């Protein structure tokens, strides 16, 4: 059932309302015509909301295009704004809140750990970081990944077993930091392999996204992110995802590392093929380059497996694996897990962090990780994925004038491609269309993301229920029906 519109909101100052309404209309030029169909309209903006946003804008740098609403709290897969309006959240904080919002068990872990030790620096050992590292390695051994095939009887492996000596974990504070660490480690491996420094080149792929910090941005081969900050780091060579024929020329003896997402998230839910990943592994072995998989968005249960590459044969596996987003369900943390061929080349003092591996974050992450990796939890993700994919395919069939197949992705990282609905002479054809769908969905109580040029991205919390998938489809279908109507 769709949420009812809150009709008790105060009418705002007319002059300020016009300013905010006009600025937002520039971002979504066609959305305002559907105002009569909206259950959660942006306008009129409540006066208290408008005044807070305007006051904050004087002090806070916000390089984001935000709608005129303020979120106040959440529970499970729902969030509420300060006006009491409920939204179904299919963004999960951009694939972060795996266990949903305001999880009671996680809150209890935070409370207990905060009373004991929040931070102690990496000058000293702490139980929480050490146990999380062991848990990550043992669960990877159990479910497959980073050189381990999945065990036939995964129940035989305990998360508390002694860690094998061929995997190590380095903790950071975010996905971008994890990738920065992985790139540094690859450069160090290249330096040891060729002390002259000639083995320093890094390979990335078009439409990949690895972060906004300078090194991570340098391997994020998307002009919209890179151009404002060029020139970036030298020695970066981009290739095309799944282009096996180009790998011999792309990856050379001067290559120290290759970074790739098994499923590109920001780039449009584009999946690297098994054959391509195998060819990458083979070519990296030939030239002694380090292979890095960025599973920051697609890893940690989102595909229905612990790792997106974990079910593949080991000749498709990387040397390093980066992770972040859902690891602590929204508390900032990132990590690099690596094989011994990398770890043994990293010496004391080669890298470091002040906050990475702090007791609070790692205690939470261990709890989240163990819950995600329960067989019943993974089964639920896979089952919900089947329902979501079936419903998205139905939408493609029923709205061929708006959507085009096939549905992209797997597990609970999926995408729908939106056709161009604008006139041929429109200056920016795809962008207004995808923005319109996202905007109208939000104003009907559904939070969605876009990615790539024209992809609706579905990355809900991993606890999303079948009924919530149905609710999402109902709202999205309402929006698509409006866009399909002759009056549009």
C-alpha positions in Angstrom: 0.0 0.0 0.0 1.4 3.4 -0.9 2.1 5.9 1.9 -0.4 8.6 2.3 0.6 12.2 1.7 1.3 14.3 4.8 -1.2 17.2 4.5 -0.3 19.0 7.7 2.9 20.7 6.5 3.1 24.4 6.9 3.2 26.6 3.8 6.6 28.2 3.4 7.8 31.7 2.8 6.7 32.3 -0.9 10.0 34.0 -1.9 12.2 31.4 -0.4 10.0 28.6 -1.8 10.4 30.0 -5.3 14.2 30.1 -4.9 14.5 26.5 -3.7 11.8 25.2 -6.1 13.5 26.9 -9.1 16.9 25.6 -8.3 15.6 22.0 -7.9 13.5 22.3 -11.0 16.8 22.9 -12.9 17.9 19.5 -11.9 14.6 17.8 -12.7 12.9 20.0 -15.3 10.0 17.7 -16.0 9.1 16.4 -12.6 7.0 19.3 -11.5 4.2 18.6 -14.0 3.4 15.4 -12.1 2.9 17.1 -8.8 -0.8 16.0 -8.6 0.3 12.3 -8.7 2.9 12.6 -5.8 2.4 11.2 -2.3 5.7 12.8 -1.0 6.0 16.0 -3.0 9.1 18.2 -2.7 7.0 21.3 -2.8 5.9 23.3 -0.9 9.0 22.8 1.3 8.2 23.0 5.0 9.5 26.3 6.4 11.6 24.6 9.2 13.2 22.3 6.6 13.9 25.1 4.2 15.5 27.3 6.9 17.7 24.5 8.2 19.0 23.6 4.7 19.7 27.3 3.9 21.5 27.8 7.2 23.6 24.7 6.8 24.5 25.7 3.2 26.4 28.7 4.6 28.8 26.5 6.6 28.9 23.1 4.9 30.5 22.2 1.6 27.9 20.0 -0.2 29.0 19.0 -3.7 25.8 16.9 -4.0 22.5 17.6 -5.6 20.1 17.0 -2.7 16.3 17.1 -2.7 14.6 19.4 -0.1 14.1 16.8 2.6 15.9 15.9 5.8 16.1 12.2 6.9 15.7 11.8 10.7 15.6 8.0 11.4 15.2 4.6 10.0 14.3 1.0 10.8 15.0 -2.0 8.7 14.5 -1.0 5.0 12.5 2.1 5.8 13.6 5.7 6.6 11.6 8.7 7.7 12.1 12.4 7.1 11.6 15.1 9.7 8.0 15.6 8.5 7.2 12.0 9.4 7.0 10.7 5.8 8.0 7.1 5.3 10.2 6.0 2.4 11.1 2.5 1.2 14.9 2.6 1.0 16.3 0.7 -2.0 19.6 2.5 -1.8 20.9 1.1 1.5 23.2 4.1 1.9 24.7 3.2 -1.6 25.0 -0.5 -0.9 26.1 0.0 2.7 23.4 -0.9 5.2 23.4 -4.7 4.7 21.5 -5.3 7.9 19.2 -2.3 7.4 18.8 0.7 9.6 18.8 0.8 13.4 19.6 -2.9 13.8 19.2 -3.7 17.5 22.0 -6.4 17.7 24.5 -4.0 16.0 23.5 -1.2 18.4 24.1 -3.4 21.4 27.6 -4.4 20.1 28.4 -0.6 19.6 27.1 0.1 23.1 29.1 -2.6 24.8 32.3 -1.9 22.9 32.1 1.9 23.4 32.1 1.3 27.1 35.4 -0.6 26.9 37.7 0.7 24.1 36.8 2.8 21.1 40.3 3.6 19.8 43.8 2.7 20.7 45.9 3.3 17.5 47.9 0.7 15.6 50.8 1.1 18.0 49.2 -1.7 20.0 47.3 -4.9 19.4 43.6 -5.1 20.1 41.4 -8.2 20.2 38.7 -6.9 17.9 40.9 -6.2 14.9 42.8 -9.5 15.2 39.6 -11.6 15.5 38.0 -9.8 12.6 41.1 -10.5 10.4 40.9 -14.2 11.3 37.2 -14.3 10.7 37.6 -12.7 7.2 40.2 -15.2 6.2 38.4 -18.3 7.6 35.1 -17.3 6.0 36.8 -16.7 2.7 38.2 -20.2 3.0 34.8 -21.5 3.8 32.8 -19.8 1.0 35.6 -19.4 -1.6 37.7 -16.6 -2.9 41.2 -15.2 -3.1 42.6 -18.6 -4.2 40.3 -20.8 -2.1 37.6 -22.9 -3.8 34.3 -23.1 -1.9 34.3 -26.1 0.4 31.9 -28.9 -0.4 30.9 -29.0 3.2 31.2 -25.4 4.4 29.7 -26.2 7.8 33.0 -27.9 8.6 34.9 -24.7 8.9 34.7 -22.6 12.1 35.2 -18.9 12.0 37.4 -19.3 15.1 39.9 -21.8 13.5 43.5 -20.8 13.2 44.1 -18.6 10.2 46.2 -20.0 7.4 49.5 -18.3 6.8 48.9 -17.3 3.2 46.3 -14.5 3.7 46.7 -11.2 5.5 44.3 -8.3 6.1 45.0 -4.6 6.4 42.3 -2.4 7.8 41.5 1.1 6.6 38.6 3.5 7.0 36.8 3.4 3.6 36.6 1.8 0.2 38.8 4.5 -1.3 41.4 4.1 1.4 41.4 0.3 0.9 42.0 0.8 -2.8 44.8 3.3 -2.1 46.4 0.7 0.1 46.1 -2.0 -2.6 47.6 0.3 -5.3 50.5 1.1 -3.0 51.1 -2.6 -2.3 51.0 -3.3 -6.0 53.6 -0.6 -6.6 55.8 -2.0 -3.8 55.6 -5.5 -5.4 56.6 -4.0 -8.7 59.6 -2.2 -7.1 60.8 -5.4 -5.6 60.4 -7.2 -8.8 62.2 -4.5 -10.8 64.3 -2.1 -8.6 64.8 0.4 -11.4 61.2 1.5 -11.0 60.2 0.5 -14.6 57.5 -1.9 -13.3 55.2 0.8 -12.1 52.2 0.9 -14.4 48.7 0.3 -13.2 45.8 -1.0 -15.3 42.2 -0.1 -14.9 39.0 -0.4 -17.0 36.6 2.0 -18.6 33.5 2.7 -16.4 35.2 1.4 -13.3 34.9 3.3 -10.1 37.4 2.9 -7.3 37.0 6.1 -5.2 37.5 9.9 -5.0 41.0 10.1 -3.4 43.8 10.9 -5.8 45.2 7.4 -6.4 41.8 5.8 -6.5 40.5 8.5 -8.8 43.4 8.0 -11.1 42.3 4.5 -11.8 38.6 5.5 -12.1 38.4 5.9 -15.8 35.4 8.1 -16.0 35.9 11.6 -17.4 33.1 13.2 -15.3 35.1 12.3 -12.2 38.6 12.8 -13.5 38.6 15.9 -15.7 38.2 18.6 -12.9 41.3 17.3 -11.2 43.6 16.4 -14.1 46.5 15.8 -14.5 46.2 12.7 -12.3 48.9 10.1 -11.4 51.1 9.0 -14.3 51.6 5.4 -15.3 47.8 4.6 -15.5 46.6 2.6 -18.6 42.8 2.0 -19.1 41.4 -0.9 -21.0 37.9 -2.1 -21.9 36.0 -4.5 -19.6 35.7 -8.0 -21.2 38.0 -7.2 -24.1 40.3 -10.3 -23.9 42.0 -9.7 -27.2 43.6 -6.4 -25.9 45.1 -7.8 -22.7 48.5 -8.8 -24.1 49.2 -5.3 -25.3 47.5 -3.6 -22.3 49.3 -5.6 -19.6 53.1 -5.6 -20.1 56.3 -6.4 -18.2 56.0 -2.8 -16.9 52.7 -3.5 -15.3 52.8 -3.8 -11.5 49.1 -4.1 -10.8 45.6 -4.5 -12.4 42.5 -3.4 -10.6 39.0 -4.4 -11.7 35.5 -4.7 -10.3 33.9 -8.2 -10.9 30.7 -6.2 -11.2 31.0 -2.6 -12.0 28.6 -0.6 -9.7 28.8 3.1 -10.5 29.7 2.2 -14.1 26.3 0.6 -14.8 26.0 -2.8 -13.2 28.4 -4.3 -15.8 29.7 -7.8 -15.0 33.2 -9.1 -15.9 32.9 -12.5 -17.6 34.5 -15.6 -16.2 36.6 -15.9 -19.3 37.8 -12.3 -19.0 38.8 -12.7 -15.3 40.6 -15.9 -16.2 42.5 -14.2 -19.0 43.4 -11.4 -16.6 44.7 -13.9 -14.0 46.7 -15.6 -16.7 48.2 -12.4 -18.1 49.1 -11.1 -14.7 50.9 -14.4 -13.9 52.8 -14.1 -17.2 54.2 -10.6 -16.4 54.3 -11.0 -12.6 51.7 -8.3 -12.0 49.4 -8.2 -9.0 45.7 -8.7 -9.7 43.3 -6.6 -7.5 39.5 -7.2 -7.3 37.5 -4.2 -6.0 34.5 -5.8 -4.3 33.6 -2.8 -2.3 30.1 -2.6 -3.8 29.5 -6.2 -5.1 31.1 -8.2 -2.2 30.2 -9.3 1.3 27.0 -11.1 0.5 25.5 -8.8 -2.1 25.6 -11.5 -4.9 24.3 -14.2 -2.6 27.9 -15.4 -2.0 30.5 -13.9 0.4 32.5 -12.7 -2.6 31.3 -12.0 -6.1 34.2 -14.0 -7.5 34.1 -16.7 -4.8 32.1 -19.3 -6.8 34.4 -19.0 -9.8 37.3 -21.5 -10.4 40.5 -20.4 -8.6 42.2 -19.6 -11.9 40.0 -16.5 -11.9 40.9 -15.3 -8.5 43.0 -12.2 -7.5 46.0 -11.6 -5.4 44.3 -8.8 -3.4 40.7 -8.1 -2.6 39.3 -4.7 -1.3 36.1 -4.3 0.7 34.3 -1.7 2.7 30.6 -0.6 2.3 28.6 -3.2 4.2 31.4 -4.5 6.3 30.3 -2.6 9.5 26.7 -1.8 8.3 27.4 2.0 7.9 30.2 2.5 10.5 33.3 3.6 8.4 35.7 0.7 7.7 37.6 -0.7 4.8 40.0 -3.5 4.3 42.5 -5.1 1.9 42.9 -8.9 2.0 45.9 -10.3 0.3 47.7 -13.5 -0.5 51.1 -14.2 1.0 52.9 -13.4 -2.3 51.9 -9.8 -1.7 51.9 -9.7 2.1 55.5 -10.9 2.5 56.7 -7.9 0.4 55.1 -5.3 2.7 57.5 -4.2 5.5 56.9 -2.4 8.7 56.5 1.3 7.9 55.4 0.8 4.3 51.8 1.8 5.0 49.8 2.9 8.0 46.6 4.5 9.3 45.5 6.2 12.5 41.9 5.0 12.7 42.0 1.8 10.6 41.4 -1.4 12.7 40.0 0.5 15.7 38.2 -1.7 18.3 34.8 -0.2 17.8 34.6 -0.6 14.1 36.2 -4.0 14.0 33.9 -5.4 16.8 30.9 -4.2 14.8 32.3 -5.6 11.5 32.9 -9.1 13.0 29.3 -9.2 14.2 27.9 -8.0 10.8 30.2 -10.4 8.9 29.1 -13.5 10.9 25.4 -12.7 10.4 25.8 -12.1 6.7 27.6 -15.4 6.3 25.0 -17.6 7.9 23.7 -20.1 5.4 20.1 -19.0 6.1 21.0 -15.4 5.4 22.7 -16.2 2.1 19.7 -18.4 1.1 17.4 -15.4 1.8 19.5 -13.1 -0.4 19.4 -15.6 -3.2 15.6 -16.2 -2.9 14.8 -12.5 -2.8 17.1 -11.9 -5.8 15.0 -14.4 -7.8 11.8 -12.5 -6.9 13.4 -9.1 -7.7 14.8 -10.3 -11.1 11.4 -11.8 -12.1 9.6 -8.6 -11.3 12.1 -6.4 -13.1 11.9 -8.6 -16.2 8.1 -8.1 -16.0 8.5 -4.4 -16.0 10.8 -4.6 -19.0 8.2 -6.6 -20.9 5.3 -4.3 -19.9 7.1 -0.9 -20.5 9.2 -1.5 -23.6 8.9 2.1 -24.5 10.8 3.1 -21.4 12.9 0.1 -20.4 15.2 -2.2 -22.2 16.6 -5.6 -21.2 18.2 -7.7 -20.1 18.1 -7.0 -16.3 21.7 -6.5 -15.3 23.6 -8.0 -12.3 22.8 -10.8 -9.9 22.0 -11.2 -6.2 20.9 -7.9 -4.8 22.9 -5.7 -7.1 20.8 -5.2 -10.2 20.2 -2.6 -12.9 17.5 -1.7 -15.4 18.4 0.3 -18.5 16.2 3.2 -19.3 15.6 4.2 -23.0 15.7 7.8 -24.1 12.3 9.4 -23.7 13.3 12.8 -24.9 13.1 14.3 -28.3 16.0 13.7 -30.7 17.1 17.3 -30.5 17.3 17.4 -26.7 20.7 18.4 -25.6 21.1 15.8 -22.8 18.9 12.9 -23.7 19.6 10.1 -21.2 20.3 12.1 -18.0 17.0 13.9 -17.6 15.1 10.7 -18.1 16.9 8.7 -15.4 16.8 11.7 -13.1 13.1 12.0 -13.7 12.4 8.4 -12.7 14.5 8.6 -9.6 12.9 11.9 -8.6 9.3 10.8 -9.2 10.0 7.5 -7.3 11.3 9.4 -4.3 8.3 11.7 -4.4 6.1 8.6 -4.2 8.0 7.2 -1.2 10.7 5.1 -2.9 14.4 5.8 -2.7 16.4 4.6 -5.8 19.8 5.2 -7.3 21.1 5.6 -10.8 24.4 4.6 -12.3 26.1 4.6 -15.6 24.5 6.7 -18.2 20.9 5.5 -17.9 20.6 2.6 -15.4 18.3 2.4 -12.4 20.3 0.7 -9.7 18.8 -1.7 -7.1 21.0 -2.2 -4.1 18.7 -2.6 -1.1 19.6 -3.8 2.3 20.3 -7.6 2.2 17.4 -8.1 4.7 14.9 -6.8 2.2 11.7 -8.9 2.2 9.6 -10.2 -0.7 6.8 -7.9 0.3 9.1 -4.9 0.2 10.2 -5.9 -3.2 6.5 -6.0 -4.2 6.0 -2.5 -2.7 9.0 -1.2 -4.6 7.7 -2.6 -7.9 4.2 -1.1 -7.2 5.7 2.4 -6.7 8.1 2.1 -9.7 5.3 0.8 -11.9 3.1 3.8 -10.9 6.0 6.1 -12.1 6.5 4.2 -15.3 2.7 4.3 -16.0 2.8 8.1 -15.7 5.8 8.4 -18.0 4.0 6.1 -20.5 0.9 8.1 -20.5 0.2 10.2 -23.7 0.1 13.5 -21.6 3.8 13.1 -20.7 
